[in-house]
Amino acid sequence: MNNLPQIIEDIRADLTARNDVRDATLRRSRDLIRLCAQSIRAVHRHEFEEAAGLLDEARDAAAQMLAAIEDLPDLFYTGYTQDALKELTEAHLVYAFVNGGDLPTPQALGVPSHTFLNGMSEAGTEMRRFALDMIRRGRVEEAEPFLAIMDEVYSQNITIDFPDAITGGLRRQTDVLRATLERTRGDVTMAMRQEQMRQALAAFEERVMGTTGMLVEAVMAPLETDDE
């Protein structure tokens, strides 16, 4: 029993060090989430250079966060760390979806597979905002590619058939994506029909105006002859 105080003191020192790392990781995860949110907002504003710069900062922040907990798997797999890595995935995929090109891999981002899938689901859901932006601007056909991205992400997600304990609750995220996809599909379909109707009415109006003009000319011609 003589060494019990020393054992407790060593444990206290270990827990103090872990708590310090935890506090630092929590702060870094918040900073990382903030950078990712700013990048997504920049993409929505079509400020792609700024978005890319923020993604660079986010990757640096993630690297620092992960380096500090490399030997602490309990902190790596805790909620706030995985949430931050999910946001990192979402921000990178939103940028890639909008700009085209190859997607970053989980290995390139340094995130677990299940976290990548959940981030991809949220990135797919985010495409609704881009589709609605195109509709509001009257560029309905340009909304379709974003709908196609959502559809592809959903189609891939439903092939992942593992328990939630393995996928980190992917099934719930997939359900959210499916509901968002169906709403967006309805909005895009309605907007396309309205645009088709608008074009048809415009064409009809043009034909009517043309016919009216011809009738007026036909009526006025004899009158002009009589005046002469």
VENBEL-V780400 format. One record per helix or strand. SS is the DSSP state (2 for helix, 1 for strand). FROM is the first residue (numbers start at 1). TO is the last residue. Records with the same first field share a line. If there is no record, write none. Layout:
SS->FROM-TO ; FROM-TO
//
This chain:
2->4-44 ; 48-68 ; 73-76 ; 79-99 ; 106-109 ; 113-136 ; 140-157 ; 164-167 ; 170-227
//
